[in-house]
C-alpha cells in the first residue's frame, strides 16, 4: 500500500488511538486532580501523533526522519509517565499494559519507517 497522506501511516493511526485512550484515563477521578501529570502525558501523546503528521508533510526524507525521532521520544515519554500513573494508583494494570503496548507498537513502526527512509537513500 502506498502512503499518500499521513493518515495512511499505521504508526499515526495507533498514536491517534493512544491519544484517545490517554484522554479517557486522564479524565478519571483519580487522575483529574493531578494537573501536572495529566497535562504532561496528554501533551506527550499528542506530540507523538503530531510529529508523525508534521514530518510527513515537510516533504523531505531528512525532515521526516527527524520528526519520526521526535515522535519516538514522545512515545517513550508516555511510557515513563504511565509508570508514574500506575505507581500512584491512577490507572489499572490493564490500562497500563494496553497503553504501554500501544507505545511500543508506535515505536517499532516508527523505527521501521526510519530504517526504510535510510535504506531508500
PyMOL commands that set and color helices and strands:
alter all, ss='L'
color gray80, all
select helices_A, chain A and resi 6-8+10-26+35-58+61-87+93-120
alter helices_A, ss='H'
color red, helices_A
deselect
rebuild
show_as cartoon
